[in-house]
Structures are given as C-alpha cells and as structure tokens.
Amino acid sequence: MNDWIVQLIEGGGYWGIAFLMVIENVFPPIPSELIMGLGGIAVARGRMEFLPLMVAGTVGSTLGNYCWYLLGRSLGYERLRPFVDRFGRWLTVEWEDIEYIVGFFRRHGQWVVFAVRFAPFMRTMISLPAGLTRMGHWWFLLFTFAGAAIWNVVLAGAGYYLGRNFDELERFTGPVAAATVVIVVIVYIWRVITWKPRTKA
C-alpha cells in the first residue's frame, strides 16, 4: 500500500494528496499519518510547498468526512431504529445506546466533531452521528476543517523534520496501521461474543 501511496503523491501532486485524504476518510484505515507525512517529506525535498499541501490535505479530509455526514443525514435518526433492532447484536449496541449518543451529541456536537479529529478511526466515524442529529452543514464543515487542519499540520510537520528518512517513517506507520486494524478486529469479536442486551425484545 505504501508504494501505491508514494506513486500517487508523486504523480498527482496536490490533487493526489487531496484524493488520498478523501479515500482515507471514506474507506479507513488508509493512514493519514503516512499520506501527510510523505507530503511533509516532499516539502523538505523542495517538491511541494507547505501551504498548498495543507489546503489539499485538509480539503480532502473534510470532503471525505462530509460523505459520512451526508449518509447519516439522509438516513435520519428515527429511520435508524429498525436497523439497530435487527442488527443490534452485530453492532453491539441497543437503541438506548443510540439515544444516549444522540442526546450527548445534540448538546456538545460541534466540539465533539472538532476534538475527535485527533483520534484514529473515531475522527471519521463521528461524522455519522453528526449527520443523524442533523448538525448544521456549515458548523460541521467549519469544525471538521479546523480540526483536520491542526492534525495535518502536525503530521506534515513531522514528515518535514524527518526529511529524507522515509524508511524510518515507513517502518513506523506500516506496523502501527496493521496493529491498529488487528486490535480493532479483536475488540469487535470480543464484544460480539460477550454482548448481552439489557432489555428483551
């Protein structure tokens, strides 16, 4: 995967960065750490400029998250209930859980969207409840863009200071991405096996 990302960045430039960041947010777990880290290395080598890199990466990240937001908004809060009732075991949630999450999100939604941009996996999935609770389009885009911009500056800055040490970055991001996927799968299987509903249908 890393070789494909490198080729797309070298061939597509800023458009390649934006495209990869959209994909990273729609189909995790392509690591944004690697994408923006390589962008930072390209800046260090004089192949890219820092500001256009930030714009491309942040716009791509925002658009990718917006896809999940629109999906949640099109589904709607109440239309989700039959799905949760039917597949609750495999989701390891009940409707009470959804009501709690939605209530919390309605009270603190915009700050949750901003803060969770710094958490792996959750930074994408939080866009779905934002849409379900019909958070305003512009508020969602504003807080998503702001959080993504800060995170991308950190990642690209790390890549910039690594400079030509791409192998060091690759050795770090590859195992971390793989280990994260394995941990998520194990936790999910454990939750499915041990999950018991609090109420009976």
MIDREN-325197 format. One line per field, with one value per residue (C-alpha): residue in three letters; x, y, z; residue number from 0. Coordinates in steps of 0.05 Angstrom, whole numbers. Example, Ala and Ser with C-alpha at 12.3 -4.5 7.8 and 13.67 -1.06 7.14 Angstrom:
BEGIN
resn	(ALA, SER)
x	(246, 273)
y	(-90, -21)
z	(156, 143)
resi	(0, 1)
This chain:
BEGIN
resn	(MET, ASN, ASP, TRP, ILE, VAL, GLN, LEU, ILE, GLU, GLY, GLY, GLY, TYR, TRP, GLY, ILE, ALA, PHE, LEU, MET, VAL, ILE, GLU, ASN, VAL, PHE, PRO, PRO, ILE, PRO, SER, GLU, LEU, ILE, MET, GLY, LEU, GLY, GLY, ILE, ALA, VAL, ALA, ARG, GLY, ARG, MET, GLU, PHE, LEU, PRO, LEU, MET, VAL, ALA, GLY, THR, VAL, GLY, SER, THR, LEU, GLY, ASN, TYR, CYS, TRP, TYR, LEU, LEU, GLY, ARG, SER, LEU, GLY, TYR, GLU, ARG, LEU, ARG, PRO, PHE, VAL, ASP, ARG, PHE, GLY, ARG, TRP, LEU, THR, VAL, GLU, TRP, GLU, ASP, ILE, GLU, TYR, ILE, VAL, GLY, PHE, PHE, ARG, ARG, HIS, GLY, GLN, TRP, VAL, VAL, PHE, ALA, VAL, ARG, PHE, ALA, PRO, PHE, MET, ARG, THR, MET, ILE, SER, LEU, PRO, ALA, GLY, LEU, THR, ARG, MET, GLY, HIS, TRP, TRP, PHE, LEU, LEU, PHE, THR, PHE, ALA, GLY, ALA, ALA, ILE, TRP, ASN, VAL, VAL, LEU, ALA, GLY, ALA, GLY, TYR, TYR, LEU, GLY, ARG, ASN, PHE, ASP, GLU, LEU, GLU, ARG, PHE, THR, GLY, PRO, VAL, ALA, ALA, ALA, THR, VAL, VAL, ILE, VAL, VAL, ILE, VAL, TYR, ILE, TRP, ARG, VAL, ILE, THR, TRP, LYS, PRO, ARG, THR, LYS, ALA)
x	(0, 56, 86, 18, 11, 80, 67, 0, 32, 90, 44, -16, 18, -32, -91, -62, -58, -130, -155, -118, -145, -216, -205, -172, -235, -286, -250, -206, -154, -110, -66, -69, -5, 31, -2, 12, 79, 101, 74, 118, 178, 162, 163, 231, 257, 231, 178, 118, 100, 74, 12, -17, -3, -43, -101, -103, -98, -149, -200, -193, -203, -263, -296, -285, -318, -374, -393, -406, -444, -489, -502, -524, -567, -602, -616, -643, -647, -714, -701, -641, -682, -706, -634, -609, -665, -648, -573, -560, -521, -472, -467, -462, -509, -582, -629, -617, -544, -562, -609, -553, -502, -551, -571, -498, -483, -540, -512, -439, -437, -392, -338, -341, -330, -270, -237, -246, -207, -144, -168, -154, -217, -264, -246, -283, -339, -360, -386, -444, -478, -466, -510, -560, -572, -576, -520, -517, -478, -434, -420, -399, -354, -323, -305, -284, -239, -208, -193, -167, -122, -88, -78, -50, -1, 25, 32, 64, 110, 134, 146, 184, 231, 243, 267, 297, 287, 228, 247, 240, 171, 150, 176, 135, 69, 64, 65, 23, -32, -31, -31, -89, -131, -116, -134, -199, -219, -202, -241, -301, -302, -296, -354, -398, -384, -395, -450, -517, -577, -601, -673, -710, -748)
y	(0, 48, 42, 58, 120, 144, 136, 173, 231, 236, 232, 271, 324, 364, 332, 264, 286, 311, 247, 203, 242, 234, 159, 155, 183, 144, 77, 73, 50, 82, 121, 197, 195, 165, 209, 276, 251, 237, 305, 336, 299, 325, 396, 382, 358, 420, 382, 414, 478, 473, 517, 484, 417, 437, 463, 399, 352, 390, 398, 324, 304, 349, 323, 251, 264, 301, 237, 203, 264, 263, 189, 200, 259, 220, 162, 205, 188, 151, 111, 80, 45, -16, -27, -25, -70, -121, -120, -95, -156, -148, -74, -89, -32, -23, 33, 62, 69, 107, 153, 169, 183, 226, 265, 278, 298, 347, 382, 382, 363, 416, 408, 333, 338, 383, 343, 274, 295, 276, 205, 147, 115, 158, 220, 191, 153, 214, 245, 195, 217, 289, 275, 233, 291, 340, 384, 445, 436, 497, 482, 412, 435, 490, 447, 389, 434, 466, 400, 368, 428, 424, 349, 355, 409, 362, 304, 344, 379, 311, 289, 353, 344, 272, 298, 243, 189, 158, 87, 109, 135, 74, 26, 63, 75, 6, -35, 16, 14, -62, -68, -19, -60, -124, -93, -65, -133, -170, -120, -124, -201, -200, -151, -193, -257, -226, -177, -186, -139, -102, -110, -165, -150)
z	(0, 17, -54, -84, -40, -58, -133, -128, -90, -139, -199, -174, -131, -91, -126, -107, -34, -35, -67, -18, 41, 15, 8, 76, 109, 67, 70, 132, 151, 97, 145, 140, 181, 121, 69, 103, 129, 58, 38, 92, 65, -5, 24, 56, -12, -48, -88, -54, -16, 55, 48, -15, 18, 79, 36, -6, 53, 95, 39, 22, 95, 102, 38, 60, 127, 93, 56, 123, 148, 87, 95, 167, 148, 92, 140, 196, 269, 271, 207, 241, 294, 253, 232, 304, 328, 275, 276, 347, 366, 309, 323, 399, 413, 432, 417, 487, 468, 405, 444, 494, 439, 400, 463, 481, 410, 407, 469, 450, 376, 347, 399, 394, 318, 330, 386, 356, 294, 333, 348, 300, 269, 310, 271, 212, 247, 287, 223, 220, 285, 264, 204, 243, 291, 232, 256, 211, 147, 157, 230, 213, 156, 198, 258, 214, 173, 235, 270, 206, 192, 260, 255, 184, 206, 260, 211, 154, 204, 229, 157, 142, 201, 182, 116, 74, 127, 91, 112, 184, 172, 132, 186, 238, 201, 169, 233, 271, 218, 216, 292, 298, 250, 287, 354, 328, 299, 364, 406, 360, 361, 437, 442, 396, 435, 504, 486, 521, 512, 573, 551, 515, 451)
resi	(0, 1, 2, 3, 4, 5, 6, 7, 8, 9, 10, 11, 12, 13, 14, 15, 16, 17, 18, 19, 20, 21, 22, 23, 24, 25, 26, 27, 28, 29, 30, 31, 32, 33, 34, 35, 36, 37, 38, 39, 40, 41, 42, 43, 44, 45, 46, 47, 48, 49, 50, 51, 52, 53, 54, 55, 56, 57, 58, 59, 60, 61, 62, 63, 64, 65, 66, 67, 68, 69, 70, 71, 72, 73, 74, 75, 76, 77, 78, 79, 80, 81, 82, 83, 84, 85, 86, 87, 88, 89, 90, 91, 92, 93, 94, 95, 96, 97, 98, 99, 100, 101, 102, 103, 104, 105, 106, 107, 108, 109, 110, 111, 112, 113, 114, 115, 116, 117, 118, 119, 120, 121, 122, 123, 124, 125, 126, 127, 128, 129, 130, 131, 132, 133, 134, 135, 136, 137, 138, 139, 140, 141, 142, 143, 144, 145, 146, 147, 148, 149, 150, 151, 152, 153, 154, 155, 156, 157, 158, 159, 160, 161, 162, 163, 164, 165, 166, 167, 168, 169, 170, 171, 172, 173, 174, 175, 176, 177, 178, 179, 180, 181, 182, 183, 184, 185, 186, 187, 188, 189, 190, 191, 192, 193, 194, 195, 196, 197, 198, 199, 200)
